[in-house]
Amino acid sequence: MSHSLLRSIQAENGAEYDADDWLERLSQIGCVVEGSNEESIEIEVFPDRPDLLSHETMARAARAFLEGDIQQPTIETKDSGIRLDVDSSLESVRPIIMAAIVRGVNNGNTADEKDQFIQSLMDHQEKLHLSLGRRRKFSSIGVHDLSTLSPPFRVVTVPGSHSFVPLATDEKMSIDNILSEHTKGIEYAHLMEDLEVYPVILDSNDEILSFPPIINGEHTTVSESTTDFFIDVTGWEERAVEACLLLVCLALAERGGTIEQVQVTGCDGQVRMTPNMESKEHRVSDRLINRILGLTLESEDIATAIQRMGGNLVTSRAVTDGVNKAERWADLEVGEREHVIEMPRWRSDIMHPIDIVEDIAIGYGYENMPNILSSVHLDAIPLPSAHLHRRVRESLRSLNLQETQSLTLSNERVQFVNTRWNKLAATTELANPITIDHTMMRQRILPSLLQLLAANRHHELPQRVYEIGTVVLESHNGTRAAWACAEVGGGFSAAKGFAQAFLRDIGANLEDVLWEATTLDEGPWLPGRGAKILVSGEEVGQIGEIDPVVASEFGLRVPIQAGEFDVDALGRLIPDPVL
C-alpha cells in the first residue's frame, strides 16, 4: 500500500496518518506488516478480515481503532431511481445479482493521485475476487463509469455468437472468441463450461456493460475523469455477492462518494433495493464473554471496545426471549445479561457470538487481559488412525530411521516412469500447475524419498530416512509409509529384516504373512531382489533393493534398500494388539 494514498484518504476524512503508529499497531486489527519503506507499506491481511483489503476500508478501520474516531456501522443511502431487471433465464446461469450507484467520488487532485486511485480500485476488485469471490465463482465485480451509460439496465442471456467490444480491445469479439482468445476469457472460461447461453448486462441503448464474470465492455472503462460509478456484482453465493458490493461502495464512500440504491428485480421476480448499508444486530451473553476472556466487563468497557472495531453497543439487558435457533444464538438463557451490538453489514466475517467476543477482546486490548490460565478444559480423544500412525512411527524410528516430510505434489515421471510402477488408481491432477515438477497428487511416497536422497547425495553415508504421509487415489486421501536407506552393505536381506520388524511391531503374526517375488520391471526393484508382502491375501506393501538403473534416474549411485506399506490396509487387516 502507498503511504501517500493512505495519507490523502485520511486527510480527506480529517484524520492524521502516522506511519510509525500504523506499523506498530496494525497487527491488532487483523494485519501483519511485512515490510515498509518511505514510499509504501507491505501488509498481509488475515483471511477473516476482507473489509481491510483496500486503502480506503483499512483507513476507516484504523481511524476507529488507532484514533478512537467513532465510525457509524450504518451508512446513509438514497434511492437512485434506477432499475435493473434480471431475466428469468439467469436462474440457471448466474442467479444472484446486486447493483449500486456511487456519485461524487474524489479521485484525486493530480494526475498521479488519479492514477493511484484507479490502480487501487482495480487491486481491491481483484483481492475481493480471489478471497470472497473464490476466483470469481462465488462473486464477480464490475465497476463502470456511470456517465457513459443510459439507465435503466437489464441482465439477459445471449448466445455465444453475440459480440461486443471487450475491455482493452478496439474491435468487437464474439463471446465464443472472448472465451477462447482473450486473456481474461481464457483464464475464467471454466466458469462458463456447459452453458449454451451467457449472461450480459445491457443499458437502455442495448450497449453491453459487462459479460460477468469474465470482462466488462470497453466503453464503460473507469478513467481519470470518472467521479460517478455504477457497480454490479453477480454470482452464486448471496453472502459473498453482498459483501463484495458493500465493500466496494464503502471504499468509494470513504472518498466522499454518496451511495445510491438500485431497484433490482431478480430472476425470481422479487424486488429489492441494493445495497443495504444498514447495520446488523448481534446478541452476546455476559457468560460467554467471561468464559472465553476470563473477565467480567462493564457495559462502558464493551461499548468502548466495540467502537474501536467499528461497531456500536445498542443496549445491555436481561434476556427475556431465550434461545433463537434461527439466528444461532444458542448460548443465551432467559434471565441472564446480554449485550445487543450493532456491527457493519460489510463485516461478513461475523457469523456467531464468538466472533463478537473476539472483536471485544481486540478492542479491549490483549495486553489488558488478565494473566490467568484458561478455565475452559476440553479433553481430546485420539482418532483410531492416530494410534496406528503413532505405532508406525515408533516402529520405524526404532530401526534407526530419521523421519522426513515431503510435498504431496509430484508428477508422472517421478511417480511412474522413473520407478516403473503402474498407477494404483486414477490420478488426481492439478488444473493449473505452476511447475512441471508439481502436476499431480502423489500415489506413492518412496519416489519422494529417492528425490530426498538425491538432494542430499553430497552428504556422507549412511542416510536412513522414512516418511508416513498422505497420498491421493481417485481424489480420495490415503496414508502410506515408506523408508529408504542409502548405505553400503544394505540389500534385500536388510529390507526384509526391516519389514519383519515393522510388521511384528504393529501386531502382525509373521506366520500369516506371505512373501511373493515381484515380476521383472515391476517397480523399482533389482530383478530377483524385490518382494510383495501379502496379509490375508491382500498386498499391503513392497520391499527390496533398488535397481541401479532406477537409482540413476534420480541421480543416485549408491546401494539403496527400501520399502513401502499401505498404512490404511495394515490398519484394516491387522488388529491392534493392545485393544
C-alpha positions as CSV (number, residue, x, y, z in Angstrom):
1,M,0.0,0.0,0.0
2,S,1.1,3.5,-0.8
3,H,1.9,5.9,2.2
4,S,0.8,8.9,0.1
5,L,-2.5,7.3,-0.9
6,L,-3.3,6.4,2.7
7,R,-2.3,9.9,3.9
8,S,-4.6,11.5,1.3
9,I,-7.5,9.3,2.3
10,Q,-7.1,10.1,6.0
11,A,-6.7,13.8,5.2
12,E,-10.0,13.6,3.2
13,N,-11.7,12.4,6.4
14,G,-10.0,14.9,8.8
15,A,-7.5,12.4,10.3
16,E,-3.7,12.3,10.5
17,Y,-1.7,9.5,9.1
18,D,1.2,8.4,11.4
19,A,3.2,5.7,9.6
20,D,5.1,4.6,12.7
21,D,2.0,4.2,14.7
22,W,0.4,2.2,11.9
23,L,3.4,-0.1,11.7
24,E,3.3,-0.7,15.4
25,R,-0.4,-1.4,15.9
26,L,-1.9,-2.7,12.7
27,S,-1.4,-6.3,13.7
28,Q,-4.0,-5.9,16.4
29,I,-6.8,-5.4,13.8
30,G,-6.0,-8.4,11.7
31,C,-2.9,-7.4,9.7
32,V,0.7,-8.3,9.6
33,V,3.2,-5.6,8.4
34,E,5.8,-7.5,6.4
35,G,7.9,-4.6,5.3
36,S,7.9,-0.8,4.6
37,N,10.0,2.0,3.2
38,E,9.5,5.7,2.6
39,E,7.0,5.1,-0.3
40,S,5.0,2.1,0.6
41,I,4.0,-0.4,3.3
42,E,3.5,-4.1,2.6
43,I,0.6,-5.5,4.7
44,E,-0.7,-9.1,4.9
45,V,-4.4,-9.1,5.8
46,F,-5.8,-12.1,7.6
47,P,-8.4,-14.1,5.6
48,D,-11.1,-13.4,8.2
49,R,-11.0,-9.6,7.6
50,P,-11.8,-9.0,3.9
51,D,-13.0,-5.5,5.0
52,L,-9.3,-4.5,5.2
53,L,-8.4,-5.2,1.6
54,S,-8.3,-1.7,0.3
55,H,-6.6,1.6,1.2
56,E,-9.9,3.2,2.0
57,T,-11.5,0.5,4.1
58,M,-8.3,0.0,6.1
59,A,-8.0,3.7,6.7
60,R,-11.6,3.7,8.1
61,A,-10.9,0.8,10.4
62,A,-7.6,2.4,11.5
63,R,-9.4,5.7,12.4
64,A,-11.7,3.9,14.8
65,F,-9.1,1.6,16.3
66,L,-6.0,3.8,16.5
67,E,-7.5,7.2,17.0
68,G,-10.8,6.5,18.7
69,D,-12.8,8.1,15.9
70,I,-16.3,6.7,16.2
71,Q,-17.4,5.1,12.9
72,Q,-21.1,4.5,12.5
73,P,-21.9,0.9,11.5
74,T,-24.7,2.3,9.1
75,I,-24.1,4.4,6.0
76,E,-26.9,6.5,4.7
77,T,-28.2,5.8,1.2
78,K,-30.9,7.2,-1.1
79,D,-32.9,5.9,-4.0
80,S,-31.2,6.5,-7.3
81,G,-34.4,5.9,-9.2
82,I,-32.5,3.5,-11.5
83,R,-33.8,-0.1,-12.1
84,L,-32.0,-3.3,-13.0
85,D,-34.2,-6.1,-14.3
86,V,-32.9,-9.6,-14.3
87,D,-34.3,-12.1,-16.9
88,S,-35.7,-15.4,-15.6
89,S,-33.2,-17.2,-17.8
90,L,-30.4,-16.2,-15.4
91,E,-31.7,-18.6,-12.7
92,S,-29.5,-21.5,-14.1
93,V,-26.7,-19.3,-15.4
94,R,-25.7,-16.7,-12.7
95,P,-28.8,-16.1,-10.5
96,I,-27.6,-13.6,-7.8
97,I,-27.2,-10.0,-9.0
98,M,-26.9,-6.8,-7.0
99,A,-26.0,-3.2,-8.0
100,A,-25.3,0.2,-6.7
101,I,-24.6,3.8,-7.7
102,V,-21.9,5.9,-6.1
103,R,-21.7,9.6,-7.1
104,G,-19.3,12.4,-6.3
105,V,-16.2,10.4,-5.6
106,N,-13.0,12.4,-5.1
107,N,-10.5,10.5,-7.3
108,G,-7.5,12.8,-6.6
109,N,-6.3,16.3,-7.4
110,T,-3.3,15.5,-9.6
111,A,-2.7,13.1,-12.5
112,D,-0.5,10.9,-10.2
113,E,-3.2,10.7,-7.5
114,K,-5.8,9.8,-10.1
115,D,-3.6,7.0,-11.4
116,Q,-3.1,5.7,-7.9
117,F,-6.8,5.8,-7.3
118,I,-7.6,3.8,-10.4
119,Q,-4.9,1.2,-9.7
120,S,-6.1,0.9,-6.1
121,L,-9.7,0.4,-7.2
122,M,-8.5,-2.4,-9.6
123,D,-6.4,-4.0,-6.9
124,H,-9.3,-4.0,-4.5
125,Q,-11.5,-5.7,-7.0
126,E,-9.0,-8.5,-7.7
127,K,-8.4,-9.1,-4.0
128,L,-12.2,-9.5,-3.4
129,H,-12.4,-11.8,-6.5
130,L,-9.7,-14.0,-5.0
131,S,-11.0,-14.1,-1.4
132,L,-14.7,-13.7,-1.1
133,G,-15.3,-14.4,-4.8
134,R,-13.3,-17.7,-4.8
135,R,-11.7,-16.7,-8.1
136,R,-15.0,-15.2,-9.4
137,K,-17.0,-18.3,-8.9
138,F,-19.0,-17.1,-5.8
139,S,-19.0,-13.5,-6.9
140,S,-17.5,-11.1,-9.5
141,I,-17.5,-7.3,-9.6
142,G,-18.0,-4.9,-12.4
143,V,-17.2,-1.2,-11.9
144,H,-18.3,1.2,-14.6
145,D,-18.2,4.9,-15.5
146,L,-21.8,5.9,-15.0
147,S,-21.6,8.9,-17.4
148,T,-21.1,6.5,-20.3
149,L,-24.3,4.6,-19.5
150,S,-28.0,5.0,-20.2
151,P,-30.2,3.5,-17.4
152,P,-32.3,1.5,-16.8
153,F,-30.3,-1.7,-17.0
154,R,-31.2,-5.3,-18.0
155,V,-29.5,-8.6,-17.4
156,V,-30.2,-11.2,-20.1
157,T,-28.7,-14.3,-21.6
158,V,-27.3,-14.3,-25.2
159,P,-25.8,-17.0,-27.4
160,G,-22.0,-17.4,-27.9
161,S,-22.2,-15.7,-31.3
162,H,-23.2,-12.4,-29.7
163,S,-20.4,-9.8,-29.9
164,F,-19.3,-6.6,-28.3
165,V,-16.0,-4.6,-27.7
166,P,-14.5,-6.1,-24.5
167,L,-12.1,-4.2,-22.2
168,A,-8.6,-3.5,-23.5
169,T,-9.5,-4.1,-27.1
170,D,-10.7,-1.9,-30.1
171,E,-12.7,-4.4,-32.1
172,K,-15.8,-6.4,-31.5
173,M,-15.4,-10.0,-30.4
174,S,-18.0,-12.7,-30.1
175,I,-18.4,-14.3,-26.6
176,D,-17.1,-17.6,-28.0
177,N,-14.0,-15.8,-29.2
178,I,-13.5,-14.0,-25.9
179,L,-13.6,-17.3,-24.0
180,S,-11.0,-18.8,-26.4
181,E,-8.8,-15.9,-27.3
182,H,-9.0,-13.0,-24.8
183,T,-6.6,-13.3,-21.8
184,K,-9.4,-12.9,-19.2
185,G,-11.7,-15.2,-21.2
186,I,-9.1,-18.0,-21.3
187,E,-8.4,-17.6,-17.6
188,Y,-12.0,-17.8,-16.5
189,A,-13.6,-19.8,-19.3
190,H,-14.0,-22.8,-16.9
191,L,-16.8,-20.8,-15.1
192,M,-18.8,-20.9,-18.3
193,E,-18.5,-24.6,-19.0
194,D,-21.5,-26.5,-20.2
195,L,-23.5,-23.2,-20.8
196,E,-25.5,-22.7,-24.0
197,V,-26.2,-19.1,-23.3
198,Y,-24.2,-16.5,-21.4
199,P,-25.1,-13.6,-19.1
200,V,-24.7,-9.9,-20.2
201,I,-25.7,-6.6,-18.6
202,L,-27.3,-4.1,-21.0
203,D,-28.3,-0.4,-20.7
204,S,-31.3,1.1,-22.4
205,N,-29.4,1.5,-25.6
206,D,-28.6,-2.2,-25.7
207,E,-24.9,-1.5,-25.1
208,I,-23.2,-4.3,-23.2
209,L,-21.7,-3.1,-19.9
210,S,-20.4,-6.4,-18.8
211,F,-20.1,-10.1,-19.6
212,P,-19.9,-11.4,-16.0
213,P,-17.8,-13.0,-14.6
214,I,-15.4,-12.6,-17.5
215,I,-14.9,-9.0,-18.6
216,N,-16.5,-5.5,-18.9
217,G,-17.3,-3.6,-22.0
218,E,-14.6,-1.2,-23.3
219,H,-16.9,1.9,-23.4
220,T,-17.6,1.8,-19.6
221,T,-13.9,1.9,-18.6
222,V,-13.2,4.0,-15.5
223,S,-10.9,6.9,-16.4
224,E,-9.2,9.9,-14.7
225,S,-12.4,11.9,-15.1
226,T,-14.8,9.4,-13.6
227,T,-16.5,10.5,-10.4
228,D,-19.8,8.7,-10.7
229,F,-19.8,4.9,-10.7
230,F,-22.2,2.0,-11.4
231,I,-21.3,-1.2,-9.7
232,D,-22.7,-4.6,-10.4
233,V,-21.9,-7.8,-8.6
234,T,-23.0,-11.2,-9.8
235,G,-22.5,-14.7,-8.6
236,W,-23.8,-17.9,-6.9
237,E,-23.3,-17.2,-3.2
238,E,-25.5,-14.4,-1.8
239,R,-23.4,-13.6,1.2
240,A,-20.2,-13.2,-1.0
241,V,-22.1,-11.1,-3.6
242,E,-23.5,-8.7,-0.9
243,A,-20.2,-8.4,0.9
244,C,-18.3,-7.5,-2.3
245,L,-20.9,-4.9,-3.2
246,L,-20.8,-3.3,0.2
247,L,-17.0,-3.2,0.4
248,V,-16.6,-1.5,-3.0
249,C,-19.3,1.0,-2.1
250,L,-17.7,1.6,1.3
251,A,-14.3,2.2,-0.3
252,L,-15.8,4.8,-2.7
253,A,-17.8,6.4,0.1
254,E,-14.6,6.9,2.1
255,R,-13.5,9.2,-0.8
256,G,-16.6,11.4,-0.4
257,G,-19.0,9.4,-2.6
258,T,-22.7,9.3,-2.0
259,I,-24.2,5.8,-2.2
260,E,-27.5,5.4,-4.0
261,Q,-29.6,2.2,-4.2
262,V,-30.7,0.5,-7.3
263,Q,-34.1,-1.3,-7.6
264,V,-33.2,-4.9,-8.6
265,T,-35.9,-7.2,-9.9
266,G,-34.3,-10.7,-9.5
267,C,-34.8,-13.6,-11.8
268,D,-37.3,-15.0,-9.4
269,G,-39.4,-11.8,-9.8
270,Q,-38.7,-10.5,-6.3
271,V,-37.8,-6.7,-6.0
272,R,-35.2,-5.5,-3.6
273,M,-33.2,-2.3,-3.1
274,T,-29.4,-2.8,-3.1
275,P,-27.1,-2.1,-1.5
276,N,-28.4,-2.4,2.1
277,M,-25.8,-0.4,4.1
278,E,-27.7,-0.7,7.4
279,S,-26.1,-2.4,10.4
280,K,-26.8,-5.9,11.7
281,E,-27.7,-6.6,15.3
282,H,-25.9,-9.3,17.2
283,R,-26.5,-10.7,20.7
284,V,-23.9,-12.0,23.1
285,S,-24.1,-13.0,26.7
286,D,-22.0,-11.9,29.6
287,R,-21.5,-15.5,30.4
288,L,-19.9,-16.2,27.0
289,I,-17.6,-13.2,27.3
290,N,-16.5,-14.2,30.8
291,R,-16.0,-17.9,29.8
292,I,-13.8,-17.0,26.8
293,L,-11.9,-14.0,28.0
294,G,-11.7,-14.8,31.8
295,L,-13.0,-11.4,32.9
296,T,-16.3,-9.5,33.5
297,L,-16.6,-6.3,31.5
298,E,-18.9,-3.4,32.3
299,S,-21.1,-2.1,29.6
300,E,-18.9,1.0,29.3
301,D,-15.9,-1.2,28.6
302,I,-17.7,-3.2,26.0
303,A,-19.0,-0.1,24.3
304,T,-15.5,1.4,24.1
305,A,-14.0,-1.9,22.8
306,I,-16.7,-2.4,20.2
307,Q,-16.5,1.2,19.0
308,R,-12.8,0.7,18.2
309,M,-13.9,-2.2,16.0
310,G,-16.4,0.0,14.1
311,G,-19.5,-1.2,15.9
312,N,-21.9,0.2,18.5
313,L,-23.3,-1.2,21.8
314,V,-27.1,-0.7,21.5
315,T,-28.1,-1.8,25.0
316,S,-27.3,-4.2,27.8
317,R,-30.3,-6.0,29.2
318,A,-31.7,-9.2,30.7
319,V,-32.6,-11.9,28.3
320,T,-36.4,-12.3,28.0
321,D,-36.9,-14.4,24.8
322,G,-34.3,-17.1,25.3
323,V,-32.7,-19.2,22.6
324,N,-33.4,-18.1,19.0
325,K,-32.3,-21.1,17.0
326,A,-33.0,-19.3,13.7
327,E,-30.2,-16.8,14.5
328,R,-28.0,-19.5,16.1
329,W,-27.7,-17.5,19.4
330,A,-27.8,-20.8,21.3
331,D,-25.8,-19.5,24.2
332,L,-28.5,-17.2,25.6
333,E,-30.7,-18.2,28.5
334,V,-33.7,-16.4,29.9
335,G,-32.8,-14.1,32.9
336,E,-29.0,-13.7,32.1
337,R,-27.4,-10.5,31.0
338,E,-26.9,-9.9,27.3
339,H,-25.5,-7.2,25.1
340,V,-27.1,-6.1,21.8
341,I,-24.4,-4.9,19.5
342,E,-24.6,-3.3,16.0
343,M,-21.9,-4.2,13.6
344,P,-21.5,-3.1,9.9
345,R,-23.2,-5.4,7.4
346,W,-20.0,-5.5,5.4
347,R,-18.3,-7.4,8.3
348,S,-19.2,-10.7,6.6
349,D,-16.8,-12.5,8.9
350,I,-19.1,-12.1,11.9
351,M,-21.3,-15.3,11.9
352,H,-21.5,-16.3,15.5
353,P,-21.4,-14.7,19.0
354,I,-17.8,-15.9,19.4
355,D,-16.8,-13.5,16.6
356,I,-18.3,-10.6,18.6
357,V,-16.3,-11.8,21.7
358,E,-13.1,-11.8,19.5
359,D,-13.8,-8.2,18.4
360,I,-14.4,-7.2,22.1
361,A,-11.1,-8.8,23.0
362,I,-9.2,-7.0,20.2
363,G,-10.9,-3.6,21.0
364,Y,-10.3,-4.1,24.8
365,G,-6.6,-5.0,24.1
366,Y,-5.0,-8.3,24.5
367,E,-2.3,-6.6,26.6
368,N,-5.1,-5.7,29.1
369,M,-6.3,-9.3,29.6
370,P,-5.7,-10.9,33.0
371,N,-2.7,-13.2,33.3
372,I,-4.6,-16.4,34.1
373,L,-4.9,-19.8,32.7
374,S,-7.9,-20.7,30.6
375,S,-10.9,-22.1,32.6
376,V,-12.1,-24.0,29.6
377,H,-10.9,-27.6,29.7
378,L,-11.5,-29.9,26.8
379,D,-10.3,-33.5,26.7
380,A,-9.3,-34.7,23.3
381,I,-9.7,-38.3,22.3
382,P,-7.3,-39.5,19.6
383,L,-8.7,-41.0,16.5
384,P,-8.1,-44.7,15.9
385,S,-5.9,-43.8,12.9
386,A,-3.8,-41.6,15.2
387,H,-2.9,-44.6,17.4
388,L,-1.9,-46.6,14.3
389,H,0.2,-43.8,12.9
390,R,1.9,-43.4,16.2
391,R,2.8,-47.1,16.3
392,V,4.1,-46.9,12.7
393,R,6.4,-44.0,13.6
394,E,7.7,-45.6,16.7
395,S,8.5,-48.8,14.9
396,L,10.3,-47.1,12.0
397,R,12.2,-44.8,14.5
398,S,13.3,-47.9,16.4
399,L,15.1,-49.1,13.2
400,N,17.3,-46.0,13.4
401,L,15.4,-44.2,10.6
402,Q,15.0,-40.4,10.6
403,E,11.5,-39.0,9.9
404,T,11.1,-36.6,6.9
405,Q,8.1,-34.8,5.5
406,S,7.8,-34.0,1.8
407,L,5.2,-32.5,-0.6
408,T,2.2,-34.4,-1.6
409,L,2.7,-32.9,-5.1
410,S,4.6,-34.8,-7.7
411,N,4.5,-35.7,-11.4
412,E,4.0,-38.8,-13.5
413,R,7.7,-39.0,-14.5
414,V,8.8,-39.4,-10.9
415,Q,5.8,-41.4,-9.7
416,F,5.6,-43.9,-12.5
417,V,8.1,-43.6,-15.3
418,N,11.3,-43.5,-13.3
419,T,10.2,-46.0,-10.7
420,R,8.5,-48.4,-13.2
421,W,5.4,-48.6,-11.1
422,N,1.9,-48.7,-12.6
423,K,-0.8,-46.4,-11.4
424,L,-2.6,-47.6,-8.2
425,A,-5.8,-45.8,-9.3
426,A,-6.9,-42.8,-11.4
427,T,-4.5,-39.9,-10.8
428,T,-5.6,-36.5,-9.3
429,E,-4.1,-33.8,-11.4
430,L,-3.7,-30.1,-10.9
431,A,-5.8,-27.9,-13.2
432,N,-3.2,-25.1,-13.3
433,P,0.2,-26.3,-12.2
434,I,2.9,-23.7,-11.8
435,T,5.8,-26.1,-12.5
436,I,6.2,-29.3,-14.4
437,D,7.5,-30.9,-11.2
438,H,4.1,-30.5,-9.5
439,T,1.4,-31.6,-11.8
440,M,-0.5,-34.2,-9.7
441,M,-1.0,-35.6,-6.2
442,R,1.3,-38.4,-5.4
443,Q,0.2,-42.1,-5.2
444,R,3.3,-43.4,-3.5
445,I,5.8,-42.0,-1.0
446,L,9.0,-43.9,-1.9
447,P,9.7,-41.7,-5.0
448,S,9.7,-38.7,-2.7
449,L,12.3,-40.3,-0.5
450,L,14.5,-41.1,-3.5
451,Q,14.3,-37.5,-4.5
452,L,15.3,-36.5,-1.0
453,L,18.3,-38.8,-1.0
454,A,19.3,-37.4,-4.4
455,A,19.2,-33.8,-3.0
456,N,21.5,-35.0,-0.2
457,R,23.9,-37.1,-2.2
458,H,26.8,-34.7,-1.3
459,H,26.5,-35.8,2.4
460,E,28.2,-38.8,3.7
461,L,26.6,-42.2,4.1
462,P,24.7,-43.9,5.6
463,Q,21.5,-42.0,5.1
464,R,18.4,-43.7,6.5
465,V,15.0,-41.9,6.2
466,Y,11.3,-42.7,6.4
467,E,8.0,-40.9,5.9
468,I,4.4,-41.6,6.8
469,G,2.2,-39.3,4.8
470,T,-0.8,-38.6,2.6
471,V,-1.3,-40.0,-0.9
472,V,-4.3,-39.4,-3.2
473,L,-6.1,-42.1,-5.1
474,E,-9.1,-41.3,-7.3
475,S,-9.4,-37.9,-5.4
476,H,-9.5,-39.6,-2.0
477,N,-6.8,-39.3,0.6
478,G,-4.9,-42.3,1.9
479,T,-1.9,-42.9,4.1
480,R,1.2,-44.8,3.2
481,A,4.6,-45.2,4.9
482,A,8.0,-45.8,3.2
483,W,11.7,-45.9,4.1
484,A,14.9,-45.8,2.1
485,C,18.4,-46.5,3.3
486,A,21.5,-45.4,1.2
487,E,24.3,-47.4,2.8
488,V,27.0,-49.9,1.9
489,G,26.0,-53.4,3.0
490,G,22.3,-52.9,2.7
491,G,20.4,-55.2,0.4
492,F,17.3,-57.4,0.1
493,S,18.1,-59.2,3.4
494,A,18.3,-55.9,5.2
495,A,15.0,-54.7,3.6
496,K,13.3,-58.0,4.7
497,G,14.6,-57.6,8.2
498,F,13.2,-54.1,8.4
499,A,9.8,-55.3,7.1
500,Q,9.6,-58.2,9.5
501,A,10.5,-56.0,12.5
502,F,7.9,-53.4,11.3
503,L,5.1,-56.0,10.9
504,R,5.9,-57.6,14.2
505,D,5.8,-54.2,16.0
506,I,2.3,-53.3,14.6
507,G,0.9,-56.7,15.7
508,A,1.1,-59.0,12.7
509,N,1.6,-62.7,13.0
510,L,4.6,-63.3,10.8
511,E,3.5,-66.9,10.1
512,D,0.4,-65.4,8.3
513,V,2.5,-63.0,6.2
514,L,3.2,-64.2,2.6
515,W,6.2,-63.0,0.6
516,E,5.9,-63.1,-3.2
517,A,8.6,-62.1,-5.7
518,T,7.9,-59.1,-7.9
519,T,7.9,-59.7,-11.6
520,L,10.6,-58.3,-13.9
521,D,10.3,-54.5,-14.3
522,E,7.5,-54.3,-11.7
523,G,8.5,-51.4,-9.5
524,P,12.0,-50.0,-8.8
525,W,13.4,-53.3,-7.6
526,L,16.5,-55.1,-8.8
527,P,15.4,-58.3,-10.6
528,G,15.2,-61.1,-8.1
529,R,15.6,-58.8,-5.1
530,G,12.1,-57.4,-4.7
531,A,9.1,-58.8,-2.9
532,K,5.4,-58.1,-2.4
533,I,4.0,-58.5,1.1
534,L,0.6,-60.1,1.5
535,V,-1.7,-60.3,4.5
536,S,-4.9,-62.2,4.3
537,G,-4.3,-62.5,0.6
538,E,-4.1,-58.7,0.1
539,E,-1.0,-56.8,-0.9
540,V,0.0,-54.4,1.9
541,G,3.4,-53.3,0.6
542,Q,6.6,-54.0,-1.3
543,I,10.3,-54.1,-0.3
544,G,13.6,-54.8,-1.9
545,E,16.8,-53.5,-3.3
546,I,16.6,-50.5,-5.6
547,D,17.8,-51.3,-9.2
548,P,20.8,-49.1,-10.1
549,V,19.0,-48.3,-13.3
550,V,16.2,-46.7,-11.3
551,A,18.6,-45.1,-8.9
552,S,20.5,-43.4,-11.7
553,E,17.2,-41.8,-12.9
554,F,17.3,-39.9,-9.6
555,G,21.0,-39.2,-9.9
556,L,22.0,-41.8,-7.2
557,R,24.9,-44.2,-7.5
558,V,24.8,-45.9,-4.1
559,P,23.2,-49.1,-2.9
560,I,19.7,-48.5,-1.6
561,Q,17.3,-50.8,0.2
562,A,13.8,-49.6,0.7
563,G,10.1,-50.5,1.3
564,E,6.7,-49.0,1.2
565,F,3.5,-50.0,3.0
566,D,-0.2,-49.1,2.7
567,V,-0.9,-48.0,6.3
568,D,-4.7,-48.0,5.7
569,A,-4.6,-51.6,4.6
570,L,-2.5,-52.6,7.6
571,G,-4.9,-50.9,10.0
572,R,-7.8,-52.8,8.4
573,L,-6.2,-56.2,8.2
574,I,-4.1,-56.3,11.4
575,P,-6.0,-55.8,14.6
576,D,-4.4,-53.5,17.3
577,P,-2.8,-56.0,19.8
578,V,-3.5,-53.6,22.7
579,L,-7.2,-53.3,22.1
